[in-house]
Amino acid sequence: MEEIIGFSKDLIRKLINKKNIYLVSKGNKAIKIISRKFKDKTFLIQDQGGWITYYQYPKKIKRLKTDYGVVDVNDLKKKVNSNSVLLINSLTGYFSEQPMKEIYNICKKKKCLVINDVSGSIGLEISKIGDIILGSFGKWKVIELGYGGFIASNENLNIKEDFKGDYKKLNEQLKNIKKRWKGFDRLNKKVKNNLKEHDIIHKSKRGINVVVRFHNKKEKEEIIKYCESNNYEYTLCPRYIRVNCDAISIELKRKDLNKK
């Protein structure tokens, strides 16, 4: 058993380039653990495109302005300092990459810790950027077990592990992550091309979901009809975990890539 656990951690280690890997029972638990470890710090959190528990677990919070989930680096420069921690979803709302290199450099200059939630970005280069990396293996995630998560750092964080999931399934998904991303990329580009006449948010940025603004009832109905005719699940916005405006998030992350 120790050998298969070690293999799982090695696979994660290669993907995110961090030495110490801790496997836990939930992605939300990973966020909770880190929030408690830095409870005296002020957490800088994006104003949209994050995750529900970002605002539930930290004791002190400052909201960061974003361009539909992508962090406004000028606002970050104004608010970041050595008493703050940045908790960021590097694939905001599952539909757009953050400029993680620029964000990380800004934070490092001010001695601010960067915590990168890679639940939606693991396997991409942006998932390697940060002082602490965490993620979920839950339902509709890039690594989808329906259970579990992880925390990773080059520093020893002394975290008690409680993961009791299917290591064999975890290892298969970690090994096949490049193939999974090829499927997401292909589907994302197809949908964006089909809806190119509509107002797609961050159209040129890499993502999984496709978020489309509507400006009237007719546009809303057209986008919904497209989703229903292609069996794409969707959610209506405003919604913090996507965008805070009238839009439809086409939830391609929920799509079974093995089905036509």
C-alpha positions as CSV (number, residue, x, y, z in Angstrom):
1,M,0.0,0.0,0.0
2,E,2.8,2.4,0.8
3,E,4.2,1.8,-2.7
4,I,1.0,2.8,-4.4
5,I,0.5,5.8,-2.2
6,G,4.1,6.9,-3.0
7,F,3.4,6.5,-6.7
8,S,0.3,8.7,-6.4
9,K,2.3,11.4,-4.7
10,D,5.1,11.1,-7.3
11,L,2.6,11.7,-10.1
12,I,1.1,14.8,-8.4
13,R,4.7,16.0,-7.6
14,K,5.6,15.9,-11.3
15,L,2.5,17.8,-12.3
16,I,2.8,20.7,-9.7
17,N,6.5,20.7,-9.0
18,K,6.3,20.6,-5.2
19,K,8.2,18.4,-2.8
20,N,5.7,17.6,0.0
21,I,2.3,16.1,-0.9
22,Y,-0.5,15.6,1.6
23,L,-3.6,13.7,0.6
24,V,-6.8,14.6,2.4
25,S,-10.5,13.6,2.3
26,K,-11.9,16.7,0.6
27,G,-10.8,19.7,-1.4
28,N,-12.8,21.9,1.0
29,K,-10.9,20.4,3.9
30,A,-7.6,21.4,2.2
31,I,-8.9,25.0,2.0
32,K,-10.0,24.9,5.6
33,I,-6.6,23.5,6.8
34,I,-4.7,26.2,5.0
35,S,-7.1,28.9,6.2
36,R,-6.5,27.9,9.8
37,K,-2.7,27.6,9.4
38,F,-2.6,31.3,8.4
39,K,-5.6,32.5,10.5
40,D,-3.7,35.7,11.5
41,K,-3.2,36.8,7.9
42,T,-5.6,38.7,5.7
43,F,-6.8,36.6,2.8
44,L,-7.0,38.3,-0.6
45,I,-9.8,36.7,-2.5
46,Q,-11.1,37.4,-6.0
47,D,-14.5,39.0,-6.3
48,Q,-15.9,36.4,-8.7
49,G,-14.7,33.1,-10.3
50,G,-13.5,31.6,-7.0
51,W,-14.9,28.8,-4.9
52,I,-17.7,29.0,-2.2
53,T,-15.5,28.2,0.8
54,Y,-13.0,30.9,0.0
55,Y,-15.2,33.3,1.9
56,Q,-16.3,30.9,4.6
57,Y,-13.1,29.7,6.2
58,P,-10.6,32.6,6.5
59,K,-11.1,35.0,9.4
60,K,-10.0,38.1,7.7
61,I,-10.7,38.9,4.0
62,K,-10.1,41.6,1.4
63,R,-11.9,41.4,-1.9
64,L,-9.8,41.7,-5.1
65,K,-11.3,43.4,-8.2
66,T,-11.3,41.2,-11.3
67,D,-12.1,41.4,-14.9
68,Y,-14.8,38.7,-14.9
69,G,-12.7,36.6,-12.5
70,V,-9.3,37.4,-13.9
71,V,-7.4,39.3,-11.1
72,D,-6.9,43.0,-11.7
73,V,-3.1,43.3,-11.1
74,N,-3.3,47.0,-10.3
75,D,-5.8,46.3,-7.5
76,L,-3.6,43.5,-6.3
77,K,-0.6,45.8,-6.1
78,K,-2.6,48.3,-3.9
79,K,-3.8,45.6,-1.5
80,V,-1.0,43.1,-1.2
81,N,1.5,43.2,1.7
82,S,3.5,40.9,4.1
83,N,0.5,40.4,6.3
84,S,-1.7,39.1,3.5
85,V,-2.1,35.7,1.8
86,L,-3.5,35.4,-1.8
87,L,-5.9,32.5,-2.3
88,I,-6.6,32.2,-6.0
89,N,-8.4,29.9,-8.4
90,S,-5.8,29.8,-11.2
91,L,-8.4,28.7,-13.7
92,T,-11.0,31.2,-12.7
93,G,-14.5,29.7,-12.8
94,Y,-13.1,26.9,-14.9
95,F,-13.2,29.2,-17.9
96,S,-10.1,31.4,-18.0
97,E,-6.4,31.1,-17.0
98,Q,-5.1,33.7,-14.5
99,P,-1.8,35.5,-15.3
100,M,-0.2,33.5,-12.6
101,K,3.5,34.5,-13.3
102,E,2.7,38.2,-13.1
103,I,0.5,37.7,-10.0
104,Y,3.2,35.6,-8.3
105,N,5.9,38.1,-9.0
106,I,3.8,40.9,-7.5
107,C,3.1,38.9,-4.4
108,K,6.8,37.9,-3.9
109,K,7.9,41.5,-4.0
110,K,5.6,42.2,-1.1
111,K,6.4,38.9,0.7
112,C,2.9,37.7,0.4
113,L,2.2,33.9,0.3
114,V,0.4,32.6,-2.8
115,I,-2.0,29.7,-2.4
116,N,-3.0,28.3,-5.8
117,D,-6.2,26.3,-6.0
118,V,-5.6,24.0,-9.0
119,S,-8.8,21.9,-8.9
120,G,-9.5,23.1,-12.5
121,S,-5.9,23.7,-13.7
122,I,-3.9,20.7,-12.6
123,G,-1.9,19.5,-15.6
124,L,-1.4,23.1,-17.0
125,E,1.7,25.2,-16.4
126,I,-0.2,27.6,-14.2
127,S,-0.8,24.8,-11.7
128,K,2.9,24.9,-10.8
129,I,2.9,28.5,-9.7
130,G,2.5,29.3,-6.0
131,D,4.0,28.7,-2.5
132,I,1.2,26.2,-1.6
133,I,-0.8,24.3,-4.1
134,L,-4.1,22.7,-3.2
135,G,-6.9,21.0,-5.1
136,S,-10.0,18.8,-5.1
137,F,-10.6,15.4,-6.7
138,G,-14.3,15.8,-6.3
139,K,-17.2,15.5,-8.8
140,W,-16.7,17.4,-12.1
141,K,-13.0,18.2,-11.4
142,V,-10.1,17.6,-13.7
143,I,-9.1,14.7,-11.5
144,E,-12.5,13.3,-10.8
145,L,-12.8,10.7,-8.1
146,G,-15.9,12.1,-6.4
147,Y,-13.7,12.2,-3.2
148,G,-10.6,13.7,-1.8
149,G,-8.1,16.4,-2.4
150,F,-4.5,17.4,-1.7
151,I,-2.2,20.1,-0.3
152,A,1.4,20.5,-1.6
153,S,4.4,22.7,-0.7
154,N,8.2,22.7,-0.7
155,E,7.9,23.5,3.0
156,N,7.0,20.8,5.6
157,L,3.4,21.8,6.6
158,N,2.9,18.9,9.1
159,I,-0.6,18.1,7.9
160,K,-2.4,15.0,9.0
161,E,-3.5,12.9,6.0
162,D,-6.9,11.2,6.0
163,F,-7.4,10.2,2.3
164,K,-9.1,6.8,1.9
165,G,-9.9,6.9,-1.8
166,D,-9.2,4.6,-4.7
167,Y,-5.5,5.0,-5.4
168,K,-5.6,2.9,-8.5
169,K,-8.3,5.2,-10.1
170,L,-6.4,8.2,-8.9
171,N,-3.2,7.0,-10.5
172,E,-4.9,6.2,-13.8
173,Q,-6.4,9.7,-14.0
174,L,-3.1,11.4,-13.1
175,K,-1.3,9.4,-15.8
176,N,-4.0,10.3,-18.4
177,I,-4.3,14.0,-17.6
178,K,-2.7,15.2,-20.9
179,K,-5.3,13.2,-22.9
180,R,-8.1,14.7,-20.7
181,W,-6.8,18.2,-21.4
182,K,-6.7,17.5,-25.1
183,G,-10.4,16.6,-24.9
184,F,-11.3,19.7,-22.9
185,D,-9.4,22.0,-25.3
186,R,-11.0,20.4,-28.4
187,L,-14.5,20.8,-26.9
188,N,-13.9,24.3,-25.6
189,K,-12.7,25.5,-29.0
190,K,-15.7,23.8,-30.7
191,V,-18.3,25.6,-28.5
192,K,-16.5,28.9,-28.8
193,N,-16.5,28.6,-32.6
194,N,-20.2,27.6,-32.6
195,L,-21.1,30.6,-30.5
196,K,-18.6,33.1,-32.0
197,E,-21.4,35.6,-32.8
198,H,-22.2,35.8,-29.1
199,D,-20.5,37.7,-26.2
200,I,-18.1,35.0,-24.9
201,I,-16.2,36.2,-21.8
202,H,-12.4,35.8,-22.1
203,K,-12.9,34.2,-25.5
204,S,-9.2,34.0,-26.3
205,K,-8.1,32.6,-22.9
206,R,-7.7,28.9,-22.2
207,G,-10.4,27.3,-20.2
208,I,-12.8,24.3,-19.9
209,N,-16.2,25.9,-19.4
210,V,-17.5,28.6,-21.8
211,V,-19.2,31.6,-20.3
212,V,-21.5,33.6,-22.6
213,R,-23.1,36.9,-21.7
214,F,-26.6,37.6,-22.8
215,H,-28.1,41.1,-23.1
216,N,-31.7,40.3,-23.7
217,K,-34.3,37.5,-23.6
218,K,-33.7,36.4,-27.2
219,E,-29.9,35.9,-26.7
220,K,-30.5,34.0,-23.5
221,E,-33.0,31.7,-25.2
222,E,-30.6,31.1,-28.2
223,I,-27.7,30.1,-25.9
224,I,-30.0,27.8,-23.8
225,K,-31.4,26.2,-27.0
226,Y,-27.8,25.5,-28.2
227,C,-26.9,23.9,-24.9
228,E,-30.0,21.7,-24.8
229,S,-29.7,20.6,-28.4
230,N,-26.0,19.5,-27.8
231,N,-26.6,18.0,-24.3
232,Y,-24.4,20.5,-22.6
233,E,-25.3,21.2,-19.0
234,Y,-25.4,24.9,-18.1
235,T,-25.9,27.2,-15.1
236,L,-27.3,30.7,-15.0
237,C,-25.3,33.7,-13.7
238,P,-24.9,36.0,-11.7
239,R,-23.1,33.3,-9.6
240,Y,-20.0,34.0,-7.6
241,I,-18.2,30.8,-8.6
242,R,-18.5,31.9,-12.3
243,V,-19.3,35.6,-13.0
244,N,-21.4,38.3,-11.3
245,C,-23.3,39.3,-14.4
246,D,-26.1,38.0,-16.7
247,A,-24.5,35.1,-18.4
248,I,-24.8,31.4,-19.1
249,S,-21.9,29.1,-18.0
250,I,-21.7,26.1,-20.3
251,E,-20.4,23.5,-17.9
252,L,-18.1,21.5,-20.2
253,K,-16.2,20.2,-17.2
254,R,-19.2,18.0,-16.5
255,K,-19.1,16.4,-20.0
256,D,-18.1,12.8,-20.3
257,L,-15.3,13.1,-22.8
258,N,-15.5,9.4,-23.7
259,K,-19.0,10.0,-25.2
260,K,-19.6,11.5,-28.6
